[in-house]
Amino acid sequence: QVQLVESGGGLVQAGGSLRLSCVASGRTSTFSSRPMGWFRQAPGKEREFVASISRDRTTYYADSVKGRFTVSRDSAKNTGYLQMNSLKPEDTAVYFCAAGPVLGPTTQYEYRYDYWGQGTQVTVSS
């Protein structure tokens, strides 16, 4: 089992930045071998893919965040990060991190991720 805990959310003005962290605990020996994903869910909307990073640090982004968000990971610390710059009001959502299966593929599809954090709120004011 892997437990994930996000942090770093908060209230920021449009154009500002936030850095989200996702710390893994439990069977952390497998963390570096798992793909990681970031998703978000705005009020009244379905959860959507934001970014992902593979075990070899290949990254993928949703078009809506490309060029503004950067996903990274530090396997030694069992931690993933989502750096969010040039934030917009439409980025307001609860952000979730997720970990996929060991040696699994990086993907934008929620059902391919095995473990999820509880989410952290990001609110961008105009």
Buried (B, 14 or more C-beta within 10 A) or exposed (E): EBBBBBEBBEEBEEEBEBBBBBBBEEEBEBBBBBBBBBBBBBEEEEBBBBBBBBBEEEBBBBEBBEEBBBBBBEBEEBBBBBBBBEBBEEBBBBBBBBBBBBEBEBBBEBEBBBBBBEBBEBBBEE
